[in-house]
Amino acid sequence: MQAAAIELRAISKRFGGNVANDRVDIRIESGTIHGIVGENGAGKSTLMNILYGYLKADSGAMLVDGSEVEISQPRHAIAAGIGMVHQHFMLVEPLTVLENMLLGSEGGVTLKRGMTAARREIARIERDYGLEVDLDAVVGELAVGLQQRVEILKALYRGARTLILDEPTGVLTPQEADHLFSILRNLKMQGRSVILITHKLGEIMRVTDRVSVMRRGQMVAHLETRATSREQLAELMVGRAVLFQVAKGPARPGPEVLRVEALDLKDERGVARLKDLSFSVHAGEIVGVAGVSGNGQSELLEVLGGMRSPTRGSIAIRGKMTCWRSIREQGVAHVPEDRLRNGLVRGMKAYENAILGYHRRRDYGGFFLSIRTILSRTRDWFSRYDIRPHDVFLNATSFSGGNQQKLVMAREIEHGPVLLLIGQPTRGVDVGAIELIHRRIVELRDQGMAVLIVSVELEEIMSLADRILVMADGRISGRMPTAMADERAIGMMMADGDAVAAD
């Protein structure tokens, strides 16, 4: 039998009393795309961080091309031909693409010779794998999809024969995701191996050759992708059947909660980000905002969430005109798109993050906080939202992305808002948690809450929303009830088609 590109044998890892990996075995064949799926906190990222040298296993063995290796630092992984593209990119934004490539391997005191040789080698890799990017561009000025391309290029330049990608499409548009999959297939044709960690089972079915399933730290299945299904993978992940369709009845809209009129926003450079937006959201309905990322949806949420001042226009909450600075005081809750940057404080404990923005409420004790009350409520939310591990004293960074999302969702929902703003509600979240989050959003609607959702996942918008607004180039390019919507029509509006149907 040909030696595997990567083989992990009986890998175990504990963090205190929490077992992250429990005697995990996996074999990655050369020249294949191998998916790893599992719930948030199942141990996928821990396993890959062990393989890449960020963490050291408590026990077990790692083999590369059939030979056992010791990997305790990322440089050992790179030397063994392993590269990793993280969910949150590890690039220095003020530097150029070429300068980022050379970091850590500059080639001597004088950089000119090293840079000239590197430019030639990187240009070859770009041609071979379809990874073209301007080497002299400043990384911070590149679109997200191009920054990811830089990360892949950097790994290949450093000799990666096996490439690990952690949730690679979480920040990509559908078009960018398509191009990424084309790159991965090209890598496979060239004999490279790819390990793909993703919560999107449709992507697993579409691009992988084999898939391994983890549940609660253990490896529970290794399957040929063509011999399985999305439904089987979901059941293996969570240990029960999962509903992919949102179960909800018709909306019963009540009084108007949010009214936006002629809203404009220009950024610090004077570029128009929002252009003459007018719409409403009523109690007891979910309004979904669809569109390709970067067309003003993020800026809309930031204005409505009290994070930015509009250039022009008005916002009314329950008929009362309100200033953007005081909008949160009017009963508006906001689950931001970037949970780590805007939703959590990384170094604070979970129970502290659970009251951020609400810590002055009387039921928490006012000036002298009641830690007993805070701990009790946080533990209750951990139980009801299935946040793992069930330890409210852990820092926010100790939780997986999906569990961080559930913590932010619980905090914003459970303080009883009249209007709930949600950006990318299930980004980086596993299928079981998606089902929980979707069900909770529908319950809130049925209880009379007004909900505004922004998502780049068109399937999510069409499943959850009662009405859909489509944004393109900072404008509302289309409006329709979900019952009349289809993907083709919405896709045309995303490309700035003509507006249809009055709000």
WOFENHU-V49635 format. One record per residue. N is the residue number from 1. SS is DSSP state (A for helix, B for strand, O for the rest). PHI is phi in radians with two decimals (999 if undefined). Layout:
n=N ss=SS phi=PHI
n=N ss=SS phi=PHI
This chain:
n=1 ss=O phi=999
n=2 ss=O phi=-1.14
n=3 ss=O phi=-1.12
n=4 ss=O phi=-1.28
n=5 ss=O phi=-1.07
n=6 ss=B phi=-2.39
n=7 ss=B phi=-2.42
n=8 ss=B phi=-1.94
n=9 ss=B phi=-2.16
n=10 ss=B phi=0.92
n=11 ss=B phi=-1.33
n=12 ss=B phi=-2.23
n=13 ss=B phi=-2.66
n=14 ss=B phi=-2.04
n=15 ss=B phi=-2.13
n=16 ss=O phi=1.11
n=17 ss=O phi=-1.55
n=18 ss=B phi=-1.65
n=19 ss=B phi=-1.55
n=20 ss=B phi=-1.48
n=21 ss=B phi=-2.29
n=22 ss=B phi=-2.15
n=23 ss=B phi=0.86
n=24 ss=B phi=-1.50
n=25 ss=B phi=-2.00
n=26 ss=B phi=-2.75
n=27 ss=B phi=-2.24
n=28 ss=B phi=-1.92
n=29 ss=O phi=-1.31
n=30 ss=O phi=-1.14
n=31 ss=O phi=1.18
n=32 ss=O phi=-2.29
n=33 ss=B phi=-1.89
n=34 ss=B phi=-2.02
n=35 ss=B phi=-1.58
n=36 ss=B phi=-2.18
n=37 ss=B phi=-2.18
n=38 ss=B phi=2.95
n=39 ss=O phi=-1.11
n=40 ss=O phi=-1.01
n=41 ss=O phi=1.47
n=42 ss=O phi=-1.30
n=43 ss=O phi=1.97
n=44 ss=A phi=-1.11
n=45 ss=A phi=-1.16
n=46 ss=A phi=-1.03
n=47 ss=A phi=-1.06
n=48 ss=A phi=-1.24
n=49 ss=A phi=-1.20
n=50 ss=A phi=-1.22
n=51 ss=A phi=-1.07
n=52 ss=O phi=-1.60
n=53 ss=O phi=1.59
n=54 ss=O phi=-1.30
n=55 ss=O phi=-2.20
n=56 ss=O phi=-1.95
n=57 ss=O phi=-1.16
n=58 ss=O phi=-1.26
n=59 ss=B phi=-2.78
n=60 ss=B phi=1.98
n=61 ss=B phi=-2.33
n=62 ss=B phi=-2.17
n=63 ss=B phi=-2.14
n=64 ss=B phi=-2.13
n=65 ss=O phi=0.93
n=66 ss=O phi=1.55
n=67 ss=B phi=-1.92
n=68 ss=B phi=-1.21
n=69 ss=B phi=-2.24
n=70 ss=O phi=-1.91
n=71 ss=O phi=-2.12
n=72 ss=O phi=-2.08
n=73 ss=O phi=-2.53
n=74 ss=A phi=-0.98
n=75 ss=A phi=-1.13
n=76 ss=A phi=-1.20
n=77 ss=A phi=-1.14
n=78 ss=A phi=-1.07
n=79 ss=A phi=-1.11
n=80 ss=O phi=-1.51
n=81 ss=O phi=1.52
n=82 ss=B phi=-1.98
n=83 ss=B phi=-2.13
n=84 ss=B phi=-2.42
n=85 ss=B phi=-1.91
n=86 ss=O phi=-1.45
n=87 ss=O phi=-1.05
n=88 ss=O phi=-1.84
n=89 ss=O phi=-1.06
n=90 ss=O phi=-1.82
n=91 ss=O phi=-2.00
n=92 ss=O phi=-1.68
n=93 ss=O phi=-1.11
n=94 ss=O phi=-1.24
n=95 ss=O phi=-1.53
n=96 ss=B phi=-1.34
n=97 ss=A phi=-1.02
n=98 ss=A phi=-1.09
n=99 ss=A phi=-1.12
n=100 ss=A phi=-1.11
n=101 ss=A phi=-1.07
n=102 ss=A phi=-1.51
n=103 ss=O phi=-0.97
n=104 ss=O phi=1.56
n=105 ss=O phi=-2.52
n=106 ss=O phi=-1.22
n=107 ss=O phi=1.57
n=108 ss=O phi=2.05
n=109 ss=O phi=-1.18
n=110 ss=O phi=-1.61
n=111 ss=A phi=-1.44
n=112 ss=A phi=-1.03
n=113 ss=A phi=-1.12
n=114 ss=A phi=-1.11
n=115 ss=A phi=-1.21
n=116 ss=A phi=-1.14
n=117 ss=A phi=-1.16
n=118 ss=A phi=-1.13
n=119 ss=A phi=-1.04
n=120 ss=A phi=-1.13
n=121 ss=A phi=-1.17
n=122 ss=A phi=-1.19
n=123 ss=A phi=-1.06
n=124 ss=A phi=-1.13
n=125 ss=A phi=-1.08
n=126 ss=A phi=-0.99
n=127 ss=A phi=-1.15
n=128 ss=A phi=-1.14
n=129 ss=A phi=-2.02
n=130 ss=O phi=1.15
n=131 ss=O phi=-2.03
n=132 ss=O phi=-1.05
n=133 ss=O phi=-2.72
n=134 ss=O phi=-1.23
n=135 ss=O phi=-1.19
n=136 ss=O phi=-1.71
n=137 ss=O phi=-1.28
n=138 ss=B phi=-1.33
n=139 ss=A phi=-1.01
n=140 ss=A phi=-1.12
n=141 ss=A phi=-1.70
n=142 ss=O phi=-1.53
n=143 ss=O phi=-1.12
n=144 ss=A phi=-1.00
n=145 ss=A phi=-1.05
n=146 ss=A phi=-1.28
n=147 ss=A phi=-1.09
n=148 ss=A phi=-1.11
n=149 ss=A phi=-1.06
n=150 ss=A phi=-1.09
n=151 ss=A phi=-1.06
n=152 ss=A phi=-1.15
n=153 ss=A phi=-1.02
n=154 ss=A phi=-1.06
n=155 ss=A phi=-1.13
n=156 ss=A phi=-1.18
n=157 ss=A phi=-1.08
n=158 ss=O phi=-1.51
n=159 ss=O phi=1.63
n=160 ss=O phi=-1.15
n=161 ss=O phi=-1.77
n=162 ss=B phi=-2.17
n=163 ss=B phi=-2.04
n=164 ss=B phi=-1.74
n=165 ss=B phi=-2.11
n=166 ss=B phi=-1.80
n=167 ss=O phi=0.82
n=168 ss=O phi=-1.24
n=169 ss=O phi=-1.78
n=170 ss=O phi=-1.07
n=171 ss=O phi=-2.04
n=172 ss=O phi=-1.81
n=173 ss=O phi=-1.28
n=174 ss=A phi=-0.96
n=175 ss=A phi=-1.16
n=176 ss=A phi=-1.15
n=177 ss=A phi=-1.12
n=178 ss=A phi=-1.03
n=179 ss=A phi=-1.17
n=180 ss=A phi=-1.05
n=181 ss=A phi=-1.12
n=182 ss=A phi=-1.10
n=183 ss=A phi=-1.12
n=184 ss=A phi=-1.11
n=185 ss=A phi=-1.13
n=186 ss=A phi=-1.15
n=187 ss=A phi=-1.05
n=188 ss=A phi=-1.08
n=189 ss=A phi=-1.10
n=190 ss=O phi=-1.50
n=191 ss=O phi=1.60
n=192 ss=O phi=-1.40
n=193 ss=B phi=-1.91
n=194 ss=B phi=-2.23
n=195 ss=B phi=-1.88
n=196 ss=B phi=-1.96
n=197 ss=B phi=-1.75
n=198 ss=O phi=-2.70
n=199 ss=O phi=-1.60
n=200 ss=O phi=-1.58
n=201 ss=A phi=-1.16
n=202 ss=A phi=-1.07
n=203 ss=A phi=-1.21
n=204 ss=A phi=-1.02
n=205 ss=A phi=-1.13
n=206 ss=A phi=-1.45
n=207 ss=A phi=-2.13
n=208 ss=O phi=-1.64
n=209 ss=O phi=-1.66
n=210 ss=B phi=-2.35
n=211 ss=B phi=-2.48
n=212 ss=B phi=-2.00
n=213 ss=B phi=-2.02
n=214 ss=B phi=-1.95
n=215 ss=B phi=-2.52
n=216 ss=O phi=0.89
n=217 ss=O phi=1.52
n=218 ss=B phi=-1.98
n=219 ss=B phi=-1.53
n=220 ss=B phi=-1.86
n=221 ss=B phi=-2.86
n=222 ss=B phi=-2.20
n=223 ss=B phi=-2.37
n=224 ss=B phi=-1.26
n=225 ss=A phi=-1.03
n=226 ss=A phi=-1.19
n=227 ss=A phi=-1.74
n=228 ss=O phi=-2.19
n=229 ss=O phi=-2.54
n=230 ss=A phi=-1.04
n=231 ss=A phi=-1.13
n=232 ss=A phi=-1.14
n=233 ss=A phi=-1.09
n=234 ss=A phi=-1.08
n=235 ss=A phi=-1.18
n=236 ss=A phi=-1.14
n=237 ss=A phi=-1.18
n=238 ss=A phi=-1.88
n=239 ss=O phi=1.42
n=240 ss=O phi=-2.80
n=241 ss=O phi=-1.18
n=242 ss=O phi=-2.06
n=243 ss=O phi=-1.51
n=244 ss=O phi=-1.58
n=245 ss=O phi=-1.67
n=246 ss=O phi=-1.30
n=247 ss=O phi=-1.51
n=248 ss=O phi=-2.69
n=249 ss=O phi=-1.54
n=250 ss=O phi=-1.18
n=251 ss=O phi=-1.26
n=252 ss=O phi=-2.19
n=253 ss=O phi=-1.06
n=254 ss=O phi=-1.92
n=255 ss=O phi=-1.13
n=256 ss=B phi=-1.19
n=257 ss=B phi=-1.80
n=258 ss=B phi=-2.11
n=259 ss=B phi=-2.29
n=260 ss=B phi=-1.94
n=261 ss=B phi=-2.25
n=262 ss=B phi=0.86
n=263 ss=B phi=-1.41
n=264 ss=B phi=-2.15
n=265 ss=B phi=-2.56
n=266 ss=B phi=-1.98
n=267 ss=O phi=-1.41
n=268 ss=O phi=-1.11
n=269 ss=O phi=-1.67
n=270 ss=O phi=1.49
n=271 ss=O phi=-1.43
n=272 ss=B phi=-1.27
n=273 ss=B phi=-1.80
n=274 ss=B phi=-2.18
n=275 ss=B phi=-2.31
n=276 ss=B phi=0.97
n=277 ss=B phi=-1.46
n=278 ss=B phi=-2.43
n=279 ss=B phi=-2.93
n=280 ss=B phi=-2.39
n=281 ss=B phi=-2.35
n=282 ss=B phi=-1.84
n=283 ss=O phi=-1.03
n=284 ss=O phi=1.33
n=285 ss=O phi=-2.52
n=286 ss=B phi=-1.97
n=287 ss=B phi=-1.83
n=288 ss=B phi=-1.81
n=289 ss=B phi=-1.89
n=290 ss=B phi=-1.84
n=291 ss=O phi=2.74
n=292 ss=O phi=-1.21
n=293 ss=O phi=-0.90
n=294 ss=O phi=1.67
n=295 ss=O phi=-1.86
n=296 ss=O phi=1.88
n=297 ss=A phi=-1.10
n=298 ss=A phi=-1.11
n=299 ss=A phi=-1.15
n=300 ss=A phi=-1.07
n=301 ss=A phi=-1.09
n=302 ss=A phi=-1.15
n=303 ss=A phi=-1.20
n=304 ss=A phi=-1.19
n=305 ss=O phi=-1.53
n=306 ss=O phi=1.39
n=307 ss=O phi=-1.68
n=308 ss=O phi=-2.45
n=309 ss=O phi=-1.63
n=310 ss=O phi=-1.21
n=311 ss=O phi=-1.34
n=312 ss=B phi=-2.72
n=313 ss=B phi=1.91
n=314 ss=B phi=-2.35
n=315 ss=B phi=-2.26
n=316 ss=B phi=-2.12
n=317 ss=B phi=-1.98
n=318 ss=O phi=0.90
n=319 ss=O phi=1.45
n=320 ss=B phi=-1.89
n=321 ss=B phi=-1.07
n=322 ss=O phi=-2.36
n=323 ss=O phi=-1.42
n=324 ss=A phi=-1.01
n=325 ss=A phi=-1.20
n=326 ss=A phi=-1.85
n=327 ss=A phi=-1.13
n=328 ss=A phi=-1.16
n=329 ss=A phi=-1.26
n=330 ss=A phi=-1.59
n=331 ss=O phi=1.60
n=332 ss=B phi=-1.79
n=333 ss=B phi=-1.87
n=334 ss=B phi=-2.39
n=335 ss=B phi=-1.72
n=336 ss=O phi=-1.26
n=337 ss=O phi=-1.12
n=338 ss=O phi=-1.78
n=339 ss=A phi=-1.14
n=340 ss=A phi=-1.34
n=341 ss=A phi=-1.41
n=342 ss=A phi=-2.10
n=343 ss=A phi=-1.91
n=344 ss=O phi=-2.44
n=345 ss=O phi=-1.85
n=346 ss=O phi=-0.99
n=347 ss=O phi=-1.47
n=348 ss=O phi=-1.62
n=349 ss=B phi=-1.27
n=350 ss=A phi=-1.02
n=351 ss=A phi=-1.18
n=352 ss=A phi=-1.27
n=353 ss=A phi=-1.11
n=354 ss=O phi=-1.18
n=355 ss=O phi=-2.08
n=356 ss=O phi=-0.96
n=357 ss=O phi=1.50
n=358 ss=O phi=-2.13
n=359 ss=O phi=-1.23
n=360 ss=O phi=-1.60
n=361 ss=O phi=-1.14
n=362 ss=A phi=-1.12
n=363 ss=A phi=-1.21
n=364 ss=A phi=-1.71
n=365 ss=O phi=1.83
n=366 ss=O phi=1.24
n=367 ss=O phi=-1.14
n=368 ss=O phi=-1.70
n=369 ss=O phi=-1.12
n=370 ss=O phi=-1.60
n=371 ss=A phi=-1.09
n=372 ss=A phi=-1.06
n=373 ss=A phi=-1.11
n=374 ss=A phi=-1.09
n=375 ss=A phi=-1.11
n=376 ss=A phi=-1.08
n=377 ss=A phi=-1.16
n=378 ss=A phi=-1.11
n=379 ss=A phi=-1.09
n=380 ss=A phi=-1.10
n=381 ss=A phi=-1.16
n=382 ss=A phi=-1.01
n=383 ss=A phi=-1.23
n=384 ss=A phi=-1.28
n=385 ss=O phi=-1.77
n=386 ss=O phi=0.90
n=387 ss=O phi=-1.50
n=388 ss=O phi=-2.15
n=389 ss=O phi=-1.21
n=390 ss=O phi=-1.43
n=391 ss=O phi=-2.31
n=392 ss=O phi=-1.30
n=393 ss=O phi=-1.62
n=394 ss=O phi=-1.27
n=395 ss=B phi=-1.19
n=396 ss=A phi=-0.99
n=397 ss=A phi=-1.24
n=398 ss=A phi=-1.42
n=399 ss=O phi=-1.80
n=400 ss=O phi=-1.18
n=401 ss=A phi=-1.00
n=402 ss=A phi=-1.16
n=403 ss=A phi=-1.28
n=404 ss=A phi=-1.07
n=405 ss=A phi=-1.11
n=406 ss=A phi=-1.14
n=407 ss=A phi=-1.13
n=408 ss=A phi=-1.13
n=409 ss=A phi=-1.03
n=410 ss=A phi=-1.05
n=411 ss=A phi=-1.04
n=412 ss=A phi=-1.31
n=413 ss=A phi=-1.30
n=414 ss=O phi=-1.35
n=415 ss=O phi=-1.65
n=416 ss=O phi=1.19
n=417 ss=O phi=-1.30
n=418 ss=O phi=-1.60
n=419 ss=B phi=-2.35
n=420 ss=B phi=-1.98
n=421 ss=B phi=-1.76
n=422 ss=B phi=-2.28
n=423 ss=B phi=-1.77
n=424 ss=O phi=0.87
n=425 ss=O phi=-1.04
n=426 ss=O phi=-2.18
n=427 ss=O phi=-1.12
n=428 ss=O phi=1.23
n=429 ss=O phi=-1.96
n=430 ss=O phi=-1.35
n=431 ss=A phi=-1.11
n=432 ss=A phi=-1.15
n=433 ss=A phi=-1.22
n=434 ss=A phi=-1.03
n=435 ss=A phi=-1.03
n=436 ss=A phi=-1.10
n=437 ss=A phi=-1.12
n=438 ss=A phi=-1.07
n=439 ss=A phi=-1.08
n=440 ss=A phi=-1.17
n=441 ss=A phi=-1.10
n=442 ss=A phi=-1.13
n=443 ss=A phi=-1.04
n=444 ss=A phi=-1.11
n=445 ss=A phi=-1.01
n=446 ss=A phi=-1.18
n=447 ss=O phi=-1.52
n=448 ss=O phi=1.81
n=449 ss=O phi=-1.39
n=450 ss=B phi=-1.57
n=451 ss=B phi=-2.28
n=452 ss=B phi=-2.09
n=453 ss=B phi=-2.06
n=454 ss=B phi=-1.98
n=455 ss=O phi=-2.62
n=456 ss=O phi=-1.47
n=457 ss=O phi=-1.51
n=458 ss=A phi=-1.07
n=459 ss=A phi=-1.07
n=460 ss=A phi=-1.16
n=461 ss=A phi=-1.06
n=462 ss=A phi=-1.22
n=463 ss=A phi=-1.38
n=464 ss=A phi=-1.64
n=465 ss=O phi=-1.32
n=466 ss=O phi=-1.57
n=467 ss=B phi=-2.28
n=468 ss=B phi=-2.14
n=469 ss=B phi=-1.88
n=470 ss=B phi=-1.94
n=471 ss=B phi=-1.94
n=472 ss=B phi=-2.58
n=473 ss=O phi=0.93
n=474 ss=O phi=1.41
n=475 ss=B phi=-1.98
n=476 ss=B phi=-1.52
n=477 ss=B phi=-1.70
n=478 ss=B phi=-2.95
n=479 ss=B phi=-2.52
n=480 ss=B phi=-2.89
n=481 ss=B phi=-1.16
n=482 ss=A phi=-1.04
n=483 ss=A phi=-1.07
n=484 ss=A phi=-1.73
n=485 ss=O phi=-1.48
n=486 ss=O phi=-2.50
n=487 ss=A phi=-1.07
n=488 ss=A phi=-1.14
n=489 ss=A phi=-1.11
n=490 ss=A phi=-1.15
n=491 ss=A phi=-1.03
n=492 ss=A phi=-1.14
n=493 ss=A phi=-1.19
n=494 ss=A phi=-1.07
n=495 ss=O phi=-1.52
n=496 ss=O phi=1.28
n=497 ss=O phi=-1.35
n=498 ss=O phi=-1.24
n=499 ss=O phi=-1.18
n=500 ss=O phi=-2.29
n=501 ss=O phi=1.05
n=502 ss=O phi=-1.27
n=503 ss=O phi=-1.25
